[in-house]
Structures are given as C-alpha cells and as structure tokens.
Amino acid sequence: MEDNHVRQIQVQVEKQEPATIRQVQYIEVLAKDLGFQVNTQNMTKEDAAKKIELFKNIMKMHNSQKNREQEVKLAMVKKLIYKKWVAQNREINKQTERLFMKEVYYINQLFDKIDQLILSEQAA
C-alpha cells in the first residue's frame, strides 16, 4: 500500500534582519573617525556586527600606532634636551630636575603644535 501522505518539511529560511538604527549610527561614527566611507543600506544585523568589530579593531591598531609614535617622539625630545644639557655642562639633579622636565615638556608641546599645523595644511 502506498503512503499517500505527503510529508511537508518546513525549511526554516533564516530571514536576515536589517541592521538596527544604533548599529548603523555607530558604524557611521566609526567610519567617519577612520576616514572611511561605508554604505549601510540593506545591511543586515550580522553584517553590521562584523563591520563594527572590524572598525573597532582598526581603531585599536590606529590608536596603538599613535601611542607608539608619541613614545618615540617623547624619547627623542628627552634625548635632545639631555644632549643640550650635557653640551652646556649642566647636571640633572634634585635641584634641576624640574627645570629639565619643563624644558622637555615645552619642546614636546612645540613639536605637537608643529605636527598639528602640518597635518591641518595637508588636509586643506
């Protein structure tokens, strides 16, 4: 006897939910901060989550690189000021350490201003 019953198998089709407004806004902010352009139209929640993770990782690498550059620049400034002091036969001791720190701080700030000026001119 043939089984006339037709088995219906429901195949669950995963419906891709669209990205939330918060996800889209966050992606746009991250993209802007990184200087990227991104199309968020028709983006799914899953795609948005992946994009957010990618942008956050890029941002971490970018910030890490900036910190390393700052450390190198500060080390260079300290070495520069120290060489100047040695050339002037000045010592760093308890009485002069504040003066040395102030000079290093001043030159480091000066270099930061120069960097900002150059970067703003390049962007224009």
SULURVEN-V440003 format. One record per residue. N is the residue number from 1. SS is DSSP state (hx for helix, st for strand, lp for the rest). BURIAL is # if it has 9 or more other C-alpha atoms within 8 Angstrom, else .. D_CENTER is the distance of its C-alpha to the mean C-alpha in Angstrom with 1 decimal. Layout:
BEGIN
n | ss | burial | d_center
N | SS | BURIAL | D_CENTER
N | SS | BURIAL | D_CENTER
END
This chain:
BEGIN
n | ss | burial | d_center
1 | lp | . | 70.7
2 | lp | . | 67.6
3 | lp | . | 64.8
4 | lp | . | 64.4
5 | lp | . | 61.4
6 | lp | . | 58.3
7 | lp | . | 55.3
8 | lp | . | 52.4
9 | lp | . | 49.1
10 | lp | . | 46.3
11 | lp | . | 43.2
12 | lp | . | 40.3
13 | lp | . | 38.0
14 | lp | . | 34.5
15 | lp | . | 33.8
16 | lp | . | 30.2
17 | lp | . | 29.1
18 | st | . | 27.0
19 | lp | # | 23.5
20 | lp | . | 23.6
21 | hx | . | 22.9
22 | hx | . | 20.2
23 | hx | # | 18.5
24 | hx | # | 18.8
25 | hx | . | 17.6
26 | hx | # | 14.4
27 | hx | # | 13.8
28 | hx | # | 14.6
29 | hx | . | 12.2
30 | hx | # | 9.2
31 | hx | # | 10.8
32 | hx | # | 11.4
33 | hx | . | 8.0
34 | hx | . | 7.2
35 | lp | . | 10.8
36 | lp | . | 12.4
37 | lp | . | 15.8
38 | lp | . | 17.0
39 | lp | . | 20.5
40 | lp | . | 20.8
41 | lp | . | 24.6
42 | lp | . | 26.5
43 | lp | # | 23.5
44 | st | # | 24.7
45 | hx | # | 23.3
46 | hx | . | 22.8
47 | hx | # | 20.9
48 | hx | # | 18.7
49 | hx | # | 17.9
50 | hx | . | 17.1
51 | hx | # | 14.9
52 | hx | # | 13.0
53 | hx | . | 12.7
54 | hx | . | 11.6
55 | hx | # | 8.8
56 | hx | # | 7.7
57 | hx | . | 8.1
58 | hx | . | 6.3
59 | hx | # | 3.0
60 | hx | . | 4.7
61 | hx | . | 6.0
62 | hx | . | 3.8
63 | hx | . | 3.9
64 | hx | . | 7.2
65 | hx | . | 8.2
66 | hx | . | 8.0
67 | hx | . | 10.0
68 | hx | . | 12.3
69 | hx | . | 13.0
70 | hx | . | 13.8
71 | hx | . | 16.1
72 | hx | . | 17.8
73 | hx | # | 18.4
74 | hx | # | 19.8
75 | hx | . | 22.0
76 | hx | . | 23.2
77 | hx | # | 24.2
78 | hx | # | 26.0
79 | hx | . | 27.8
80 | hx | . | 28.8
81 | hx | # | 30.2
82 | hx | . | 31.9
83 | hx | . | 33.6
84 | hx | . | 34.7
85 | hx | # | 36.2
86 | hx | # | 38.0
87 | hx | . | 39.4
88 | lp | . | 40.7
89 | lp | . | 42.2
90 | lp | . | 40.2
91 | lp | . | 39.4
92 | lp | . | 36.6
93 | lp | . | 38.4
94 | lp | . | 38.5
95 | lp | . | 39.9
96 | lp | # | 37.4
97 | hx | # | 34.1
98 | hx | . | 33.0
99 | hx | . | 33.8
100 | hx | # | 31.8
101 | hx | . | 28.7
102 | hx | . | 29.2
103 | hx | # | 29.5
104 | hx | # | 26.4
105 | hx | . | 24.4
106 | hx | . | 26.0
107 | hx | # | 25.3
108 | hx | # | 21.6
109 | hx | . | 21.3
110 | hx | . | 23.3
111 | hx | . | 21.0
112 | hx | . | 18.0
113 | hx | . | 20.3
114 | hx | . | 21.2
115 | hx | . | 17.7
116 | hx | . | 17.0
117 | hx | . | 20.4
118 | hx | . | 20.0
119 | hx | . | 16.6
120 | hx | . | 18.3
121 | hx | . | 21.4
122 | hx | . | 19.7
123 | hx | . | 18.2
124 | lp | . | 21.7
END
